[in-house]
């Protein structure tokens, strides 16, 4: 379900315009903080050491005003129960979806609390402080893009004609390339790749908008009716999606990331085969 401007959704609960849950203006999902590792004081000089810096998890305090429109304590409490259920703890990451203007975004993380105030409950209202911690601080598009299946390349035609001066007719490649994977955001994002066998030594290359090519090769043969799941952000390679069947040790080269703009992705193998590649990704912003 598409959200309206300024609406939010966690689990099955929608907040914002058109609901009894008003998300207050102090709620800010765009703020970031930096985690500075290897920093600290310099023992024999002024200032401090500079070290590696990374984005910390994204903490989103959310202030909600429950306004049922009538002086009904039961209705306010029922709405609070629904809000508390939506923000209950989870042992897996959940999507927090929100819409600003014409674009719908999503954060992935854990709800932390739903702390209601009771001072306005008799008037049919209650302020509730909620929290959400995006362990992955990237803001993504709520829509996941899908390309594929991309087949392995084959060559059609090609011969040398024996005229007085030999004339070559070039072969034509079919398959193995898709030149339209676009990241409409402003930050590089990972790719979720699925290689369906049979494929001997699959190779995936991504050429970014600056014409820089990154190539990953997996030194194994993917049998027919089996597949590899590759996450280029987490740098994992799983046979048939099984965490116990990691093939990370057979990965050679670099795990490609999708830069902002339009990139070209190529799929190849050690020899011609009937396998395919499917690609999924989301646009990303800081």
C-alpha positions as CSV (number, residue, x, y, z in Angstrom):
1,X,0.0,0.0,0.0
2,X,1.4,3.4,-1.0
3,X,1.6,5.9,1.8
4,X,0.3,9.5,1.6
5,X,2.7,12.4,2.2
6,X,3.9,12.5,5.8
7,X,2.5,9.1,6.6
8,X,4.6,6.4,8.3
9,X,4.2,2.7,8.6
10,X,5.7,0.1,11.0
11,X,4.4,-3.4,10.8
12,X,0.7,-3.1,9.8
13,X,0.1,0.3,11.6
14,X,-0.1,3.5,9.5
15,X,0.6,6.8,11.3
16,X,0.1,10.4,10.1
17,X,-2.6,12.2,8.1
18,X,-5.9,10.3,7.9
19,X,-5.2,8.4,11.1
20,X,-5.7,9.0,14.9
21,X,-1.8,9.1,15.1
22,X,-0.3,12.5,14.5
23,X,3.5,12.4,14.0
24,X,4.9,15.5,15.5
25,X,7.3,17.9,13.8
26,X,10.2,17.1,16.1
27,X,10.4,13.6,14.5
28,X,13.5,13.5,12.2
29,X,14.5,10.4,10.3
30,X,17.3,12.2,8.4
31,X,19.7,13.1,11.2
32,X,22.9,11.1,11.3
33,X,25.9,10.7,13.7
34,X,29.4,9.5,13.2
35,X,31.1,6.6,15.0
36,X,34.8,7.5,15.3
37,X,37.1,4.5,15.9
38,X,40.7,4.7,16.9
39,X,40.4,8.3,18.1
40,X,41.5,9.9,21.3
41,X,44.0,12.2,23.0
42,X,47.6,12.5,21.7
43,X,49.9,11.7,24.6
44,X,52.7,14.1,23.7
45,X,51.0,16.8,21.5
46,X,48.0,19.1,21.4
47,X,44.7,17.8,20.0
48,X,43.9,14.2,19.4
49,X,44.5,11.4,17.0
50,X,42.3,11.1,13.9
51,X,41.1,7.6,13.1
52,X,38.7,5.7,10.9
53,X,35.2,7.2,11.0
54,X,32.0,5.4,10.1
55,X,28.3,6.3,10.2
56,X,26.7,5.1,13.4
57,X,23.3,3.5,13.5
58,X,20.5,5.9,12.8
59,X,18.4,6.7,15.9
60,X,14.9,8.0,15.2
61,X,13.0,9.4,18.1
62,X,9.3,9.5,17.1
63,X,6.7,11.6,19.0
64,X,3.1,10.6,18.3
65,X,0.0,12.4,19.4
66,X,-3.0,10.1,19.7
67,X,-6.1,12.2,19.0
68,X,-9.3,10.1,18.7
69,X,-11.5,13.3,18.5
70,X,-13.7,12.5,21.4
71,X,-13.4,12.4,25.2
72,X,-13.2,8.6,25.3
73,X,-10.6,7.1,27.5
74,X,-11.2,3.6,26.2
75,X,-10.6,4.6,22.6
76,X,-7.4,6.4,23.5
77,X,-6.1,3.4,25.4
78,X,-7.1,1.0,22.6
79,X,-5.1,3.2,20.1
80,X,-2.2,3.2,22.5
81,X,-2.3,-0.6,22.7
82,X,-2.1,-0.8,18.9
83,X,0.8,1.6,18.8
84,X,2.7,-0.3,21.5
85,X,2.1,-3.6,19.6
86,X,3.5,-2.0,16.4
87,X,6.6,-0.8,18.4
88,X,7.1,-4.0,20.3
89,X,10.6,-5.5,20.3
90,X,11.8,-7.7,17.5
91,X,14.7,-10.2,17.1
92,X,14.9,-9.4,13.4
93,X,15.2,-6.1,11.5
94,X,11.9,-4.5,10.5
95,X,11.1,-1.9,7.9
96,X,10.1,1.6,9.0
97,X,8.5,3.2,5.9
98,X,7.7,6.9,5.5
99,X,6.8,9.2,2.7
100,X,8.1,12.8,2.2
101,X,6.7,14.6,-0.8
102,X,6.5,12.2,-3.8
103,X,9.1,9.8,-2.6
104,X,8.7,6.8,-0.2
105,X,11.6,5.7,1.9
106,X,12.4,2.8,4.2
107,X,14.8,2.2,7.1
108,X,15.6,-1.2,8.4
109,X,16.1,-1.7,12.2
110,X,14.5,-2.4,15.5
111,X,11.6,-0.6,17.4
112,X,12.7,0.4,20.9
113,X,9.8,1.7,23.0
114,X,6.4,3.3,23.2
115,X,6.1,5.4,26.3
116,X,2.7,7.1,26.7
117,X,2.0,10.2,28.7
118,X,-1.3,10.1,30.7
119,X,-2.0,13.8,31.4
120,X,-4.3,14.4,28.4
121,X,-6.0,11.0,28.4
122,X,-9.3,12.3,29.8
123,X,-9.5,14.7,26.9
124,X,-9.2,12.0,24.3
125,X,-5.5,12.5,23.7
126,X,-2.1,11.1,24.6
127,X,1.4,11.9,23.7
128,X,3.6,8.8,23.1
129,X,7.3,8.8,22.8
130,X,8.5,6.0,20.5
131,X,11.9,5.0,19.2
132,X,13.4,3.2,16.2
133,X,17.1,2.3,15.8
134,X,18.1,1.6,12.2
135,X,21.1,-0.6,12.6
136,X,21.9,0.0,8.9
137,X,21.9,3.8,8.8
138,X,21.3,4.0,5.0
139,X,17.9,5.4,3.9
140,X,16.5,3.3,1.0
141,X,13.8,3.5,-1.5
142,X,10.8,1.6,-0.4
143,X,10.6,0.0,-3.9
144,X,13.1,-2.7,-4.6
145,X,14.3,-2.8,-8.2
146,X,14.6,-6.1,-10.0
147,X,16.4,-6.9,-13.3
148,X,16.7,-10.3,-14.9
149,X,17.0,-13.1,-15.5
150,X,20.1,-12.2,-17.6
151,X,21.3,-15.1,-19.6
152,X,25.0,-16.0,-20.2
153,X,26.4,-14.6,-23.5
154,X,26.3,-16.5,-26.7
155,X,27.8,-15.7,-30.1
156,X,25.9,-15.7,-33.3
157,X,27.4,-15.7,-36.8
158,X,31.0,-14.7,-37.6
159,X,33.1,-15.9,-40.6
160,X,36.0,-14.9,-42.9
161,X,35.0,-14.5,-46.5
162,X,37.9,-15.5,-48.9
163,X,37.8,-12.5,-51.3
164,X,41.1,-11.2,-52.9
165,X,41.5,-9.5,-49.5
166,X,39.9,-11.6,-46.8
167,X,36.9,-9.9,-45.3
168,X,35.8,-10.7,-41.7
169,X,32.1,-10.7,-40.7
170,X,32.1,-10.2,-36.9
171,X,30.0,-12.4,-34.6
172,X,27.2,-10.8,-32.6
173,X,26.9,-11.3,-28.8
174,X,23.5,-12.0,-27.3
175,X,22.8,-12.1,-23.6
176,X,25.2,-11.5,-20.8
177,X,24.7,-7.7,-20.4
178,X,22.2,-5.3,-19.0
179,X,23.1,-1.6,-19.4
180,X,20.3,0.0,-17.4
181,X,20.7,-0.6,-13.6
182,X,20.1,2.8,-12.0
183,X,20.7,4.0,-8.4
184,X,18.5,7.2,-8.2
185,X,19.9,8.0,-4.8
186,X,23.1,9.7,-3.6
187,X,24.9,6.9,-1.9
188,X,26.4,3.6,-3.1
189,X,24.3,0.5,-2.3
190,X,24.8,-3.2,-2.3
191,X,23.4,-5.6,-4.9
192,X,21.5,-8.9,-4.2
193,X,22.6,-11.3,-6.9
194,X,21.1,-14.7,-7.7
195,X,23.0,-17.0,-10.0
196,X,20.9,-20.0,-11.2
197,X,22.8,-23.0,-12.6
198,X,24.2,-24.5,-14.6
199,X,27.0,-21.9,-14.5
200,X,30.8,-22.8,-14.5
201,X,32.8,-20.1,-12.7
202,X,30.2,-17.3,-12.8
203,X,31.6,-13.8,-13.2
204,X,29.7,-10.6,-12.5
205,X,31.1,-7.2,-13.6
206,X,29.7,-3.8,-12.9
207,X,30.9,-0.7,-14.7
208,X,29.9,2.5,-12.9
209,X,29.1,5.9,-14.3
210,X,32.8,6.9,-14.1
211,X,33.6,3.9,-16.3
212,X,35.3,2.0,-13.4
213,X,34.7,-1.8,-13.6
214,X,34.5,-4.1,-10.6
215,X,34.5,-7.8,-11.2
216,X,33.6,-10.7,-8.9
217,X,34.3,-14.4,-9.9
218,X,33.1,-17.4,-8.0
219,X,35.5,-20.4,-8.5
220,X,33.0,-23.2,-8.6
221,X,30.4,-24.7,-10.9
222,X,26.8,-24.0,-9.9
223,X,24.9,-27.2,-10.9
224,X,21.6,-27.3,-12.7
225,X,18.6,-26.6,-10.4
226,X,20.9,-25.0,-7.7
227,X,21.8,-21.4,-7.2
228,X,24.0,-18.9,-5.4
229,X,22.8,-16.0,-3.3
230,X,25.4,-13.2,-3.3
231,X,25.0,-10.1,-1.1
232,X,27.7,-7.6,-2.3
233,X,27.2,-5.3,0.8
234,X,27.5,-8.1,3.4
235,X,30.0,-9.9,1.1
236,X,28.3,-13.2,1.5
237,X,28.0,-16.1,-1.0
238,X,25.5,-18.8,-0.1
239,X,24.7,-22.0,-2.0
240,X,20.9,-22.4,-2.3
241,X,20.5,-19.6,0.3
242,X,21.7,-21.8,3.1
243,X,23.9,-19.9,5.7
244,X,25.6,-23.2,6.5
245,X,26.7,-23.5,2.9
246,X,28.9,-20.5,2.5
247,X,31.0,-20.3,-0.6
248,X,32.7,-17.0,0.4
249,X,36.1,-18.8,0.2
250,X,35.6,-19.3,-3.5
251,X,35.0,-15.6,-4.2
252,X,37.8,-13.9,-6.2
253,X,38.0,-10.2,-7.0
254,X,35.8,-7.4,-5.5
255,X,32.2,-7.4,-4.5
256,X,30.7,-4.7,-6.7
257,X,28.5,-1.9,-5.2
258,X,26.1,0.2,-7.2
259,X,27.1,3.8,-7.4
260,X,24.6,6.7,-7.9
261,X,23.6,7.0,-11.5
262,X,23.3,4.4,-14.2
263,X,25.7,1.4,-14.4
264,X,26.3,-1.5,-16.7
265,X,26.2,-5.1,-15.4
266,X,27.7,-8.0,-17.3
267,X,27.3,-11.7,-16.6
268,X,29.8,-14.3,-17.9
269,X,31.1,-17.8,-17.2
270,X,34.1,-20.0,-18.0
271,X,32.1,-21.5,-20.9
272,X,28.7,-21.3,-22.5
273,X,25.9,-22.6,-20.3
274,X,22.2,-22.1,-19.7
275,X,22.5,-20.3,-16.3
276,X,21.0,-16.9,-15.5
277,X,21.7,-13.9,-13.2
278,X,19.0,-11.9,-11.4
279,X,19.7,-8.6,-9.7
280,X,17.9,-6.7,-6.9
281,X,18.7,-3.4,-5.3
282,X,17.2,-0.3,-3.7
283,X,18.2,3.4,-4.3
284,X,20.1,4.8,-1.3
285,X,20.6,8.1,0.5
286,X,22.4,9.3,3.5
